[in-house]
C-alpha cells in the first residue's frame, strides 16, 4: 500500500462518478487522487482515470475546458489512462452511429447502450485472467461494449462473448464500473501500468 504514496492519479471530474474512483484510489489503494477539471490540473499527475457518466456531456465539457487536447498530448507521451463505461466510449476512435466528441485514443469501435433496455443496469461475473483467477464483479450501467478492435488491442474480459475490457499499450478500458464494488484489482492493475511509466519502463 505504501508503495503508491509517491504517485498521483488524476480523475477527470467534469461529470459522472469521479468521486467513487477517488475513494477507491485513496481509501483502498493508498494513492493520492487529484480531481481534474482543467489542463493545468493535468500537470504533475502520473496517470488519469476517465469515469463513467454521460459520454456526450463529458465530451462537450472536455472540449469547452480545453482538457481534451491536453489529455491527447499526455497519452501520446505515454501516460497511462483508464476509462470506465463513458470513459471507454470517449477513448474509442469510433463510436457506432455517433459523431459525438471523443478523445479517439484507442483503436477500437464501441457500441453504446449495447445490452438492451431490459438490461440497462445489471451485474455479472467477468473473468479477467490478467488480474487473477477470481472473476471481477462487473457493474454495468447502460454499458457499451467493444464491437471492433485493432490487432494490437488486448482483450482482457468478455461478457457473453462481447468484449468489455481492453488494453492497448498505456491505455486501459472497461465497459463496467469496478469503482462501484469492493474489488480494487483493476485499479491495482492500472497502478502497475502507472508504476512502469513513472519508472521509465
SERO-4910 file (N, C-alpha, C, O; in steps of 0.05 Angstrom, whole numbers):
BEGIN
 pado doro    nc1    nc2    nc3   cac1   cac2   cac3    cc1    cc2    cc3    oc1    oc2    oc3
  Unk    A     16    -24      0      0      0      0     17     25      0     11     45    -14
  Unk    A     39     25     15     55     49     18     71     54     -8     80     77    -12
  Unk    A     74     34    -25     89     39    -50     74     58    -69     87     68    -87
  Unk    A     49     63    -63     34     81    -81     34    110    -71     22    128    -83
  Unk    A     48    116    -49     47    143    -37     60    163    -55     55    187    -52
  Unk    A     78    155    -72     94    174    -87     83    179   -116     96    192   -132
  Unk    A     59    169   -122     47    174   -148     20    188   -144      7    185   -123
  Unk    A     13    203   -164    -12    218   -163    -29    210   -187    -20    212   -210
  Unk    A    -54    202   -182    -72    195   -204    -93    217   -207   -106    225   -188
  Unk    A    -96    227   -231   -117    246   -237   -143    232   -243   -143    210   -255
  Unk    A   -165    243   -235   -192    233   -241   -207    256   -254   -213    276   -242
  Unk    A   -214    253   -280   -229    273   -294   -256    278   -279   -271    260   -275
  Unk    A   -261    303   -272   -283    309   -254   -302    330   -266   -312    348   -252
  Unk    A   -308    327   -291   -326    345   -305   -355    337   -301   -373    353   -300
  Unk    A   -360    311   -300   -386    299   -296   -383    269   -291   -363    258   -299
  Unk    A   -402    257   -278   -401    228   -273   -393    220   -246   -394    236   -227
  Unk    A   -385    195   -243   -380    183   -216   -350    185   -208   -339    165   -198
  Unk    A   -338    208   -212   -310    211   -206   -304    208   -177   -282    198   -170
  Unk    A   -322    215   -159   -317    212   -130   -313    183   -122   -297    177   -104
  Unk    A   -327    164   -135   -324    136   -129   -296    126   -136   -284    111   -121
  Unk    A   -285    136   -158   -257    129   -165   -237    141   -145   -219    127   -136
  Unk    A   -242    166   -137   -224    179   -118   -224    163    -91   -203    159    -79
  Unk    A   -247    155    -83   -250    140    -58   -235    113    -60   -221    105    -42
  Unk    A   -239     99    -82   -225     73    -87   -195     77    -86   -181     61    -72
  Unk    A   -185     97    -99   -156    101   -100   -145    109    -73   -124     98    -65
  Unk    A   -158    127    -59   -146    137    -34   -151    118    -11   -133    114      5
  Unk    A   -175    107     -8   -182     91     15   -173     62     13   -166     50     32
  Unk    A   -174     52    -12   -168     23    -15   -139     18    -24   -128     -2    -18
  Unk    A   -128     37    -39   -102     33    -51    -80     52    -41    -57     49    -49
  Unk    A    -88     71    -25    -68     89    -12    -53    107    -32    -30    113    -27
  Unk    A    -67    115    -53    -54    133    -72    -69    159    -73    -94    159    -71
  Unk    A    -55    181    -76    -67    207    -77    -82    211   -104    -70    205   -125
  Unk    A   -107    219   -103   -122    224   -127   -129    254   -129   -139    266   -110
  Unk    A   -124    266   -152   -129    294   -157   -152    296   -177   -151    285   -198
  Unk    A   -173    311   -169   -195    316   -188   -185    336   -209   -174    357   -203
  Unk    A   -190    329   -234   -180    345   -257   -204    357   -272   -222    343   -281
  Unk    A   -203    384   -275   -224    398   -290   -212    418   -310   -227    430   -326
  Unk    A   -185    421   -310   -172    439   -329   -146    428   -338   -135    410   -325
  Unk    A   -135    438   -360   -109    429   -369    -87    432   -348    -69    415   -346
  Unk    A    -88    454   -333    -67    459   -312    -67    436   -291    -46    429   -281
  Unk    A    -91    425   -285    -92    405   -265    -82    377   -274    -80    359   -259
  Unk    A    -76    375   -301    -64    351   -311    -34    351   -305    -21    330   -306
  Unk    A    -23    374   -300      6    376   -294     13    361   -268     -1    364   -248
  Unk    A     33    345   -269     43    332   -245     29    306   -238     35    294   -218
  Unk    A     10    297   -255     -3    271   -249     12    250   -265     24    255   -285
  Unk    A     10    225   -255     25    202   -267      6    184   -283     16    168   -298
  Unk    A    -20    187   -279    -39    171   -294    -66    185   -291    -70    202   -274
  Unk    A    -85    178   -309   -111    191   -309   -134    171   -312   -132    152   -328
  Unk    A   -155    175   -297   -179    158   -299   -202    175   -311   -207    198   -301
  Unk    A   -215    165   -331   -239    177   -343   -263    162   -333   -266    138   -339
  Unk    A   -280    174   -317   -301    159   -303   -326    154   -320   -328    164   -343
  Unk    A   -344    138   -310   -370    135   -322   -386    160   -319   -380    177   -302
  Unk    A   -408    162   -334   -425    185   -333   -440    186   -360   -447    166   -371
  Unk    A   -444    210   -370   -457    215   -396   -435    223   -416   -424    245   -414
  Unk    A   -428    205   -434   -405    209   -451   -407    234   -469   -387    248   -473
  Unk    A   -432    240   -479   -435    264   -495   -430    289   -479   -417    308   -489
  Unk    A   -440    290   -455   -436    313   -437   -407    317   -430   -396    339   -431
  Unk    A   -394    295   -422   -365    296   -415   -349    306   -438   -331    322   -435
  Unk    A   -355    295   -462   -341    303   -486   -343    333   -492   -323    346   -498
  Unk    A   -367    344   -489   -371    373   -494   -357    389   -473   -345    410   -479
  Unk    A   -357    380   -448   -344    395   -426   -313    394   -429   -300    414   -424
  Unk    A   -303    371   -438   -274    370   -443   -266    390   -465   -246    404   -462
  Unk    A   -282    391   -486   -276    410   -508   -278    439   -498   -261    455   -504
  Unk    A   -298    445   -482   -303    472   -472   -280    481   -455   -271    504   -456
  Unk    A   -270    463   -438   -248    470   -419   -220    466   -431   -200    472   -418
  Unk    A   -219    455   -455   -193    451   -468   -178    427   -457   -153    424   -461
  Unk    A   -192    410   -442   -178    387   -429   -173    365   -449   -153    350   -446
  Unk    A   -189    363   -470   -186    341   -490   -159    342   -503   -145    321   -506
  Unk    A   -150    365   -512   -124    368   -525   -102    360   -506    -83    347   -514
  Unk    A   -104    370   -482    -83    364   -462    -81    334   -456    -59    323   -452
  Unk    A   -105    321   -454   -105    292   -449    -92    277   -472    -76    259   -468
  Unk    A    -98    285   -497    -86    272   -520    -56    275   -520    -42    256   -526
  Unk    A    -46    298   -512    -17    303   -511     -4    285   -490     17    274   -495
  Unk    A    -17    282   -467     -5    266   -446     -6    236   -454     12    221   -448
  Unk    A    -28    228   -467    -30    200   -476     -8    194   -496      4    173   -495
  Unk    A     -4    212   -515     17    209   -535     45    207   -523     63    194   -534
  Unk    A     48    220   -500     74    219   -486     77    194   -469     98    190   -456
  Unk    A     56    177   -468     58    151   -455     44    149   -428     45    128   -415
  Unk    A     32    171   -419     19    169   -393     -5    150   -394    -21    152   -412
  Unk    A     -7    131   -374    -29    112   -374    -56    126   -368    -58    144   -352
  Unk    A    -76    117   -383   -103    127   -379   -122    103   -378   -120     84   -393
  Unk    A   -141    105   -359   -161     83   -355   -189     96   -357   -196    114   -342
  Unk    A   -205     85   -375   -232     95   -379   -252     74   -372   -250     51   -380
  Unk    A   -272     81   -355   -294     62   -348   -320     72   -360   -327     95   -357
  Unk    A   -334     54   -373   -361     59   -384   -360     83   -403   -349     81   -426
  Unk    A   -370    106   -395   -368    130   -412   -339    137   -419   -333    146   -441
  Unk    A   -321    132   -400   -293    137   -405   -282    120   -428   -266    129   -444
  Unk    A   -291     95   -429   -284     77   -451   -294     87   -477   -280     87   -497
  Unk    A   -319     97   -477   -331    108   -502   -314    132   -512   -308    134   -536
  Unk    A   -307    149   -493   -291    173   -501   -263    166   -511   -252    181   -527
  Unk    A   -252    143   -503   -226    135   -511   -226    123   -539   -205    122   -553
  Unk    A   -249    114   -548   -251    100   -574   -247    118   -598   -256    141   -597
  Unk    A   -235    108   -619   -232    123   -643   -259    124   -658   -265    143   -672
  Unk    A   -275    102   -656   -300    101   -670   -323     94   -650   -319     76   -633
  Unk    A   -345    108   -653   -369    102   -637   -391     97   -656   -399    114   -672
  Unk    A   -402     73   -655   -422     64   -675   -446     83   -675   -458     88   -654
  Unk    A   -452     94   -698   -476    111   -702   -475    138   -689   -495    150   -684
  Unk    A   -451    147   -682   -448    173   -668   -424    189   -678   -403    177   -684
  Unk    A   -427    215   -680   -405    232   -686   -398    250   -663   -386    272   -666
  Unk    A   -406    241   -638   -401    257   -614   -371    262   -610   -354    247   -620
  Unk    A   -365    283   -595   -337    289   -588   -325    266   -573   -337    254   -555
  Unk    A   -300    259   -580   -286    238   -565   -256    243   -566   -246    260   -582
  Unk    A   -241    229   -549   -212    232   -549   -199    216   -572   -178    225   -582
  Unk    A   -211    194   -580   -201    178   -602   -173    166   -597   -156    167   -615
  Unk    A   -169    156   -573   -142    146   -566   -138    117   -573   -116    109   -581
  Unk    A   -158    100   -570   -156     71   -574   -166     63   -601   -186     74   -611
  Unk    A   -152     44   -613   -160     33   -639   -183     13   -636   -180    -11   -642
  Unk    A   -206     24   -627   -229      7   -623   -254     21   -633   -255     46   -636
  Unk    A   -275      5   -638   -302     16   -642   -319      7   -619   -318    -17   -612
  Unk    A   -335     25   -608   -353     17   -586   -382     21   -595   -389     38   -611
  Unk    A   -399      4   -583   -428      6   -587   -440     15   -560   -436      1   -540
  Unk    A   -454     37   -560   -464     48   -535   -491     34   -527   -504     23   -544
  Unk    A   -497     35   -501   -522     24   -491   -527     -4   -503   -548     -9   -514
  Unk    A   -507    -20   -502   -505    -43   -520   -520    -68   -511   -523    -87   -527
  Unk    A   -530    -69   -487   -541    -93   -477   -572    -93   -475   -584   -110   -462
  Unk    A   -584    -73   -488   -613    -72   -489   -626    -59   -465   -615    -60   -443
  Unk    A   -649    -48   -469   -662    -33   -448   -669    -51   -424   -669    -41   -401
  Unk    A   -675    -76   -429   -683    -94   -407   -659    -99   -389   -662   -108   -366
  Unk    A   -635    -94   -398   -611    -98   -382   -594    -73   -380   -570    -74   -379
  Unk    A   -608    -50   -379   -593    -25   -377   -574    -25   -353   -551    -14   -355
  Unk    A   -582    -36   -331   -565    -38   -308   -566    -67   -297   -588    -77   -291
  Unk    A   -543    -79   -295   -542   -107   -284   -514   -112   -274   -495    -96   -279
  Unk    A   -511   -134   -260   -484   -143   -251   -478   -171   -261   -497   -187   -265
  Unk    A   -453   -176   -266   -445   -203   -276   -416   -208   -269   -400   -189   -266
  Unk    A   -409   -233   -265   -381   -241   -261   -366   -241   -287   -374   -255   -306
  Unk    A   -344   -227   -288   -328   -224   -313   -300   -236   -308   -285   -225   -292
  Unk    A   -293   -258   -321   -266   -268   -318   -246   -248   -331   -249   -240   -354
  Unk    A   -226   -240   -316   -204   -223   -326   -178   -235   -317   -167   -228   -297
  Unk    A   -168   -255   -333   -145   -270   -325   -120   -253   -318   -103   -262   -302
  Unk    A   -118   -230   -330    -95   -213   -326    -92   -203   -297    -70   -196   -288
  Unk    A   -114   -204   -281   -113   -195   -254   -117   -217   -233   -118   -212   -209
  Unk    A   -121   -242   -243   -124   -264   -224   -146   -283   -233   -161   -278   -251
  Unk    A   -147   -306   -218   -166   -327   -225   -195   -320   -218   -214   -327   -232
  Unk    A   -199   -305   -196   -226   -298   -187   -238   -277   -206   -225   -257   -212
  Unk    A   -262   -282   -216   -275   -262   -234   -280   -235   -221   -281   -234   -196
  Unk    A   -281   -215   -237   -289   -188   -227   -319   -187   -228   -332   -197   -246
  Unk    A   -331   -174   -207   -359   -168   -207   -364   -143   -223   -358   -121   -214
  Unk    A   -375   -146   -247   -378   -123   -264   -405   -110   -260   -426   -123   -262
  Unk    A   -405    -84   -254   -430    -68   -252   -433    -54   -279   -417    -36   -286
  Unk    A   -454    -61   -293   -460    -50   -320   -483    -31   -318   -505    -38   -309
  Unk    A   -479     -6   -325   -500     15   -325   -502     27   -353   -485     43   -360
  Unk    A   -522     19   -367   -526     27   -395   -499     25   -410   -489     44   -422
  Unk    A   -487      2   -407   -459     -2   -414   -455     -5   -444   -472    -15   -459
  Unk    A   -431      2   -454   -423     -3   -481   -409    -30   -483   -405    -44   -462
  Unk    A   -401    -38   -506   -381    -59   -510   -364    -53   -534   -371    -35   -550
  Unk    A   -342    -67   -536   -323    -62   -558   -332    -80   -582   -330   -104   -580
  Unk    A   -340    -68   -603   -350    -83   -626   -328    -90   -646   -331   -109   -661
  Unk    A   -307    -73   -648   -285    -78   -665   -259    -69   -651   -260    -50   -636
  Unk    A   -237    -82   -658   -212    -74   -646   -189    -81   -664   -190   -100   -679
  Unk    A   -168    -65   -663   -143    -69   -679   -128    -93   -667   -133   -101   -645
  Unk    A   -111   -105   -683    -96   -129   -675    -79   -125   -649    -75   -144   -634
  Unk    A    -70   -101   -644    -53    -96   -621    -69    -89   -596    -58    -82   -575
  Unk    A    -96    -90   -598   -112    -86   -574   -117   -112   -560   -128   -131   -572
  Unk    A   -109   -114   -535   -112   -139   -520   -139   -140   -507   -148   -122   -493
  Unk    A   -153   -162   -511   -179   -167   -498   -174   -178   -470   -162   -199   -467
  Unk    A   -182   -163   -449   -178   -172   -422   -202   -186   -410   -200   -203   -392
  Unk    A   -227   -180   -420   -251   -192   -409   -274   -191   -428   -276   -173   -444
  Unk    A   -292   -211   -426   -316   -213   -442   -340   -219   -425   -338   -231   -404
  Unk    A   -363   -210   -435   -389   -217   -423   -406   -227   -446   -413   -212   -464
  Unk    A   -414   -253   -444   -430   -265   -466   -418   -260   -493   -431   -252   -512
  Unk    A   -392   -265   -495   -376   -263   -520   -371   -234   -529   -356   -230   -548
  Unk    A   -383   -215   -515   -378   -187   -522   -354   -176   -506   -352   -182   -482
  Unk    A   -336   -162   -519   -312   -152   -506   -319   -128   -488   -331   -108   -497
  Unk    A   -312   -130   -463   -319   -110   -443   -295    -99   -427   -299    -82   -410
  Unk    A   -271   -109   -433   -247    -98   -421   -224   -101   -440   -220   -123   -451
  Unk    A   -209    -80   -444   -187    -80   -464   -163    -64   -455   -165    -47   -437
  Unk    A   -141    -70   -467   -116    -55   -462   -102    -51   -489    -99    -70   -505
  Unk    A    -92    -27   -493    -74    -22   -516    -51     -5   -507    -54     20   -504
  Unk    A    -28    -17   -502     -5     -2   -492    -11     11   -465    -16     -3   -445
  Unk    A    -10     37   -464    -14     52   -439    -43     59   -434    -50     74   -416
  Unk    A    -61     47   -450    -90     53   -448   -105     29   -439   -101      7   -449
  Unk    A   -123     33   -419   -139     12   -407   -168     20   -407   -174     44   -402
  Unk    A   -186      2   -413   -214      9   -413   -232    -14   -404   -226    -37   -410
  Unk    A   -254     -7   -390   -274    -27   -383   -301    -16   -387   -306      8   -382
  Unk    A   -320    -33   -396   -347    -24   -401   -363    -22   -375   -384    -10   -374
  Unk    A   -352    -34   -354   -366    -36   -328   -352    -18   -308   -331     -5   -314
  Unk    A   -362    -17   -284   -354      2   -263   -341    -13   -239   -356    -20   -220
  Unk    A   -315    -19   -239   -303    -32   -216   -303    -14   -191   -301    -23   -169
  Unk    A   -304     12   -196   -304     31   -173   -329     30   -156   -330     40   -134
  Unk    A   -350     16   -166   -375     13   -151   -376    -13   -135   -397    -20   -125
  Unk    A   -354    -27   -134   -351    -52   -119   -329    -49    -98   -316    -28    -96
  Unk    A   -325    -71    -83   -302    -71    -64   -277    -83    -76   -257    -86    -62
  Unk    A   -278    -91   -101   -256   -104   -114   -238    -83   -127   -246    -69   -147
  Unk    A   -214    -79   -116   -196    -58   -127   -174    -69   -145   -155    -55   -151
  Unk    A   -178    -94   -155   -157   -106   -172   -152    -92   -198   -129    -90   -207
  Unk    A   -174    -83   -212   -169    -69   -237   -156    -42   -233   -138    -35   -249
  Unk    A   -163    -28   -212   -149     -4   -206   -120    -10   -198   -101      5   -206
  Unk    A   -115    -32   -184    -88    -40   -178    -72    -47   -203    -48    -41   -205
  Unk    A    -85    -60   -222    -72    -66   -248    -64    -40   -262    -42    -38   -273
  Unk    A    -82    -21   -261    -76      6   -273    -52     19   -259    -35     30   -272
  Unk    A    -51     17   -233    -29     29   -218     -2     16   -225     18     29   -225
  Unk    A     -3    -10   -232     22    -23   -241     31    -12   -268     55     -8   -273
  Unk    A     11     -6   -285     18      8   -311     31     35   -305     50     43   -318
  Unk    A     19     49   -286     29     76   -279     57     74   -267     75     90   -274
  Unk    A     61     54   -250     87     49   -238    109     45   -259    131     56   -257
  Unk    A    102     28   -279    122     23   -301    128     49   -316    150     54   -324
  Unk    A    107     65   -321    111     91   -335    129    109   -319    147    121   -330
  Unk    A    124    112   -293    140    130   -277    168    121   -273    187    137   -269
  Unk    A    172     95   -276    199     84   -274    213     83   -301    235     73   -303
  Unk    A    200     93   -321    212     94   -348    211     68   -363    226     64   -382
  Unk    A    193     49   -354    192     23   -366    168     20   -385    165     -1   -397
***
